[in-house]
């Protein structure tokens, strides 16, 4: 099992800080159809820059120190790294075929990438792109999330309808858990007790005990006037206090608000068309939602659960990441 280990360093121009504009948090939105990442200022919601990337950028995350932004460019079989200060692509790493989602270990020393086309999780070093190992999982892996304690990574495989638990100490599979049809995303509770897995075609979210690997709850969604076929859960994020989880429902054009203790759906927030992935700002006051078919991002106030604004981005926005 060999793969070319390649990292291409890109020398970016030095940007002097003196005289440059001061921004609040920076919001990075990957635009799948435009091959770009839109960068927005979180205070003004004005565009700072549009960054050209490789082909078909989708999954986008920050490292734990927030000093780099990692983007899966699926049609280039690569992960690109953006410097959030210069807003330039500074590194391109061979990731294996068709990377879709990824996560970075809590110590920043390892990155886990879902390779959809070869049913593997690629584990590599994020600073050099050096391959550590490939872990076979189910067919069409997509979701990828490291546990809060850094000991376990969960990958979801769309065609196998499973959540796969990987031991990060040994890089071996510990368990395969059957969930509903076409799981797309995994999200750990902040305390690491349970991991939540969204199933796009099944229209449900499965809550899995992180220790026993048993499904403890399957959550469904009902929206008046919306057919069940349109309710397709994908991206999820917990509130900062862990009391709620927000679930993007795809063609239902809504984000579900779920009580993380009772597993009850508390509300639905109307957003743009086909919300896919979402992110919460560092202070926990706003939720940002990427709407693929309206080419915009909805900003939701989390105190009132009301949309504040829709902000244009690129074509087919897919994922969101935030840096200070």
PEFEN-V861629 format. One record per residue. N is the residue number from 1. SS is DSSP state (A for helix, B for strand, O for the rest). PHI is phi as a letter, one per 40 degrees, with the letter a starting at -180 (* if undefined). Layout:
N_SS_PHI, N_SS_PHI
//
This chain:
1_O_*, 2_O_b, 3_O_a, 4_O_c, 5_O_c, 6_O_b, 7_B_b, 8_B_b, 9_B_c, 10_O_b, 11_O_c, 12_O_c, 13_O_c, 14_O_c, 15_O_b, 16_O_c, 17_O_c, 18_O_c, 19_O_g, 20_O_c, 21_O_c, 22_O_c, 23_O_b, 24_O_c, 25_O_c, 26_B_b, 27_B_b, 28_B_b, 29_B_b, 30_B_c, 31_B_b, 32_O_c, 33_O_c, 34_O_c, 35_O_f, 36_B_a, 37_B_b, 38_B_c, 39_B_b, 40_B_b, 41_B_c, 42_O_c, 43_O_c, 44_O_c, 45_O_g, 46_O_c, 47_B_c, 48_B_c, 49_B_a, 50_B_b, 51_B_b, 52_B_c, 53_O_b, 54_O_c, 55_O_c, 56_O_g, 57_B_c, 58_B_b, 59_B_d, 60_B_a, 61_B_a, 62_B_b, 63_O_c, 64_O_c, 65_O_c, 66_O_g, 67_O_c, 68_O_a, 69_B_b, 70_B_b, 71_B_b, 72_B_c, 73_B_b, 74_A_c, 75_A_c, 76_A_b, 77_O_f, 78_B_a, 79_B_b, 80_B_b, 81_B_b, 82_B_b, 83_B_c, 84_O_c, 85_O_c, 86_O_c, 87_O_f, 88_B_b, 89_B_c, 90_B_b, 91_B_a, 92_B_b, 93_B_b, 94_B_c, 95_O_b, 96_O_g, 97_O_c, 98_O_f, 99_B_c, 100_B_b, 101_B_b, 102_B_a, 103_B_a, 104_B_b, 105_O_d, 106_O_c, 107_O_c, 108_O_g, 109_O_c, 110_O_a, 111_B_b, 112_B_b, 113_B_b, 114_B_c, 115_B_c, 116_O_c, 117_O_c, 118_O_b, 119_O_f, 120_B_b, 121_B_b, 122_B_c, 123_B_b, 124_B_a, 125_O_c, 126_O_c, 127_O_c, 128_O_b, 129_O_g, 130_O_c, 131_B_c, 132_B_c, 133_B_a, 134_B_b, 135_B_b, 136_B_c, 137_O_b, 138_O_c, 139_O_c, 140_O_f, 141_B_c, 142_B_b, 143_B_c, 144_B_a, 145_B_a, 146_B_c, 147_O_c, 148_O_d, 149_O_c, 150_O_g, 151_O_c, 152_B_b, 153_B_b, 154_B_b, 155_B_b, 156_B_b, 157_B_b, 158_O_c, 159_O_c, 160_O_c, 161_O_f, 162_B_b, 163_B_b, 164_B_b, 165_B_b, 166_B_b, 167_B_c, 168_O_c, 169_O_c, 170_O_b, 171_O_f, 172_B_b, 173_B_c, 174_B_b, 175_B_a, 176_B_b, 177_B_b, 178_B_c, 179_O_b, 180_O_c, 181_O_c, 182_O_g, 183_B_c, 184_B_b, 185_B_a, 186_B_b, 187_B_a, 188_B_c, 189_O_c, 190_O_d, 191_O_c, 192_O_g, 193_O_c, 194_B_b, 195_B_b, 196_B_b, 197_B_b, 198_B_c, 199_B_b, 200_O_c, 201_O_c, 202_O_c, 203_O_g, 204_B_b, 205_B_b, 206_B_c, 207_B_b, 208_B_b, 209_B_c, 210_O_c, 211_O_c, 212_O_c, 213_O_g, 214_O_b, 215_B_c, 216_B_c, 217_B_a, 218_B_b, 219_B_b, 220_B_b, 221_O_b, 222_O_b, 223_O_b, 224_O_d, 225_O_g, 226_O_b, 227_O_c, 228_A_d, 229_A_c, 230_A_c, 231_O_c, 232_O_b, 233_O_c, 234_O_b, 235_O_c, 236_B_a, 237_B_a, 238_B_c, 239_O_c, 240_O_c, 241_O_c, 242_O_g, 243_O_c, 244_B_b, 245_B_b, 246_B_b, 247_B_b, 248_B_c, 249_O_b, 250_B_f, 251_O_c, 252_O_c, 253_O_g, 254_B_a, 255_B_b, 256_B_c, 257_B_b, 258_B_b, 259_B_c, 260_O_c, 261_O_c, 262_O_c, 263_O_g, 264_O_c, 265_B_c, 266_B_c, 267_B_a, 268_B_b, 269_B_b, 270_B_c, 271_O_b, 272_O_c, 273_O_c, 274_O_f, 275_B_c, 276_B_b, 277_B_b, 278_B_a, 279_B_a, 280_B_b, 281_O_c, 282_O_d, 283_O_c, 284_O_g, 285_O_c, 286_B_b, 287_B_b, 288_B_b, 289_B_b, 290_B_c, 291_B_b, 292_O_c, 293_O_c, 294_O_b, 295_O_f, 296_B_a, 297_B_b, 298_B_c, 299_B_b, 300_B_b, 301_B_c, 302_O_c, 303_O_c, 304_O_c, 305_O_f, 306_B_b, 307_B_c, 308_B_c, 309_B_a, 310_B_b, 311_B_b, 312_B_c, 313_O_b, 314_O_c, 315_O_c, 316_O_f, 317_B_c, 318_B_b, 319_B_b, 320_B_b, 321_B_b, 322_B_b, 323_B_b, 324_O_c
//
